[in-house]
Structures are given as C-alpha cells and as structure tokens.
Amino acid sequence: MDPVQRIVYVGTDTAGLFRLRDVGSSVVLSGHLLIDEPVREVVADQRGQGLAFARTDWNLYRGENYGLAWVTVDNLHSTPTALAIADTDPATVLVGTTDRGLLTSSDGIEWTLANEGLGLVPGSRLKVNAIAVDATQPEVAYVATSYIHGTTEAHEAPVGVAMSTDGAQAWSPVAGSE
C-alpha cells in the first residue's frame, strides 16, 4: 500500500496484479498486470515516491507511473526470492536472489550487490530466503540466507540470519543463527 498516494496493490494467484486507487468516494481500478503465475509479494514505498514492485516465482516487476504500467526487471541476473522496501530517503529496494545474494536499488533500474558480511565468495551461490525491514528504523534490516551446492542436483544448506544497521551496506550474523 502507498498511503500517501492512496494506492493499494493486490497480487493474485491467477489474475495477475491490480492497482486500486482510493479517490475519496470510490475506488478506481487501473494499472492491471496480467501474468500467468502467482504473485508472491508486492511492496510499495510509504513516502509516496512511486516505487512499487511485485515478485513472482520467476520474475520481478517494477511499477512505472505509480503502478499504471508494469515492466519486467531483467537485469538482476538471477531469480528473485525475496522482496522488501526500506523507507529511507530515498527509499531502498532490497531483492533477494537464488544465487547472487542480495541486491539493492534506489530506483529499481540500477542494482548493486549488497553482500558484505553475508559470506558470498566467488564460485559460491548464496540464496536469500527472506528479507525484513524494521518499520520504525528503516536502516535496520534482516535477511535469512542459505548456500546452494551442486550442479546437476542442487542442495540447499541454511546459513542463518544476518542483520544490517546501516541500510544494507554491511551485514553481521545474528547470535545463535550460524
């Protein structure tokens, strides 16, 4: 939900993604994204900056013009696995991936690896299973990670939970989760 613009984004299992706008006396439907896979997560910034994203099992979509149109984000170079927005200034989009760890962006177009402290080493595949951002302290975020091993038959080994207190710049393991 974007409370400033009064927009609600709704993802479904079979009908795609809907954008609903509260105009005071009624709700207007617009910005429908018709896709044939379930929408797993939808996030929007809480400051009215217009950042909106939807994640399916295979793709990440970015809302343009406050969700009136949607485009596929095709420069992650990995499958998205988790999604969150930290309401920093500017907002920070966090996307977990199957094998590149965590990526961040302030615009949803240019992405930066944000794996310092998560243990991603060349040749390894770090999967981000979940992301959470503290709503009252948007610089504080948590990720749950695992390693993917194998080539023809993949195996997943949990790593643990890590915490960042600086807007996903560096991560530290949460005690007891290693």
C-alpha positions in Angstrom: 0.0 0.0 0.0 1.1 3.5 -0.8 -0.6 5.6 1.9 0.5 9.0 0.5 -0.9 8.4 -3.0 -3.8 6.2 -1.6 -2.9 3.3 -3.8 -3.4 -0.4 -3.0 -1.6 -3.1 -5.0 -3.2 -6.5 -4.9 -1.4 -9.6 -6.2 -3.4 -12.8 -7.1 -2.7 -16.4 -7.8 -4.4 -16.5 -11.3 -5.5 -13.0 -12.3 -2.2 -11.0 -12.1 -1.7 -7.8 -10.2 -4.2 -5.0 -9.7 -3.7 -1.3 -8.8 -6.6 0.3 -6.9 -6.7 4.0 -6.1 -8.9 5.5 -3.4 -10.3 8.7 -4.8 -12.4 9.5 -1.7 -15.9 8.4 -2.7 -14.9 5.3 -4.7 -12.0 3.0 -5.7 -10.7 3.2 -9.2 -9.1 0.1 -10.8 -6.2 0.8 -13.2 -2.7 -0.5 -13.9 -3.6 -4.2 -14.3 -0.7 -6.5 -14.9 -1.9 -9.7 -16.5 0.5 -12.6 -15.8 0.0 -16.3 -15.7 1.9 -17.1 -12.5 1.0 -16.4 -8.8 2.2 -13.0 -7.3 4.2 -13.9 -4.2 5.0 -10.4 -2.9 4.0 -6.8 -3.6 5.8 -3.9 -1.9 5.5 -0.1 -2.2 7.3 2.8 -0.6 5.5 4.5 2.2 6.6 8.1 1.3 4.7 8.4 -2.0 7.8 8.3 -4.2 6.1 5.8 -6.5 8.2 2.8 -6.0 6.2 -0.4 -6.4 7.4 -3.9 -7.1 5.8 -7.3 -7.5 7.6 -10.7 -7.3 6.6 -14.0 -8.7 8.5 -17.3 -8.5 10.4 -16.3 -11.7 10.2 -12.6 -12.2 10.4 -9.2 -10.6 8.1 -6.4 -12.0 8.5 -2.6 -11.4 5.6 -0.3 -11.4 6.0 2.8 -13.5 4.0 6.0 -13.1 2.8 4.9 -9.7 1.8 1.4 -11.0 -0.2 2.5 -14.0 2.2 0.4 -16.1 4.5 -2.5 -15.2 7.8 -3.7 -16.7 9.9 -6.8 -16.1 13.1 -6.1 -14.2 15.6 -8.1 -16.4 19.0 -7.0 -15.0 19.1 -9.0 -11.7 20.9 -11.9 -13.5 19.2 -14.3 -11.0 15.7 -15.3 -10.0 14.2 -13.1 -7.3 13.4 -14.9 -4.0 12.5 -12.2 -1.5 11.5 -8.5 -1.7 11.3 -5.5 0.7 11.5 -1.7 0.6 13.2 0.3 3.3 11.6 3.7 3.7 14.9 5.6 3.9 15.4 8.8 2.0 15.5 7.9 -0.9 13.7 4.6 -0.4 15.9 1.4 -0.8 14.5 -1.6 -2.7 16.0 -4.9 -1.4 15.8 -8.0 -3.6 17.0 -11.4 -2.6 18.1 -13.8 -5.3 18.6 -17.5 -5.9 22.3 -17.4 -6.3 23.7 -13.8 -6.2 22.7 -12.9 -2.6 21.1 -9.5 -2.0 20.7 -6.6 -4.5 19.7 -3.1 -3.6 18.5 -0.1 -5.6 17.1 3.4 -5.1 15.2 3.5 -8.4 14.5 -0.1 -9.3 16.6 0.2 -12.5 20.3 0.1 -11.4 21.1 -2.7 -8.9 24.1 -3.1 -6.6 25.2 -6.2 -4.8 24.9 -5.8 -1.0 26.5 -8.9 0.3 29.3 -7.6 2.6 29.3 -9.8 5.7 26.9 -12.4 4.2 29.7 -14.8 3.2 29.3 -14.7 -0.6 32.6 -15.8 -2.1 33.5 -16.3 -5.7 32.1 -19.6 -7.0 29.5 -19.9 -4.3 25.8 -19.5 -4.7 24.1 -17.5 -1.9 20.3 -17.6 -1.7 18.3 -15.0 0.2 15.2 -16.8 1.6 13.6 -13.9 3.3 14.0 -10.1 4.0 12.5 -8.0 6.7 13.0 -4.3 7.3 12.2 -2.6 10.7 9.3 -0.2 10.0 10.3 2.1 12.8 14.1 2.0 12.0 14.3 1.7 8.2 18.1 1.4 8.3 17.8 -1.9 10.1 17.1 -5.0 8.0 17.3 -8.7 8.4 18.0 -11.5 5.8 17.8 -15.3 6.1 20.3 -17.0 3.8 21.4 -20.4 2.6 24.0 -21.8 0.2 23.1 -23.7 -2.9 25.6 -26.6 -3.6 25.8 -28.9 -6.6 25.5 -28.5 -10.4 23.1 -31.2 -11.8 21.4 -31.8 -8.4 21.2 -28.7 -6.2 21.2 -29.0 -2.4 20.4 -26.1 0.0 22.2 -25.6 3.3 20.9 -23.0 5.7 23.4 -20.3 6.7 21.4 -18.3 9.2 20.0 -14.8 9.8 22.1 -11.6 9.4 21.3 -8.1 10.4 22.3 -4.7 9.0 22.0 -1.4 10.9 23.3 0.8 8.1 20.8 0.4 5.3 22.1 -3.0 3.9 25.7 -1.7 3.5 27.2 -4.4 5.8 25.7 -7.5 7.5 26.5 -9.3 10.8 25.3 -12.7 11.8 22.5 -12.7 14.4 23.8 -14.5 17.5 22.8 -18.2 17.6 21.8 -18.4 13.9 25.1 -19.5 12.5 
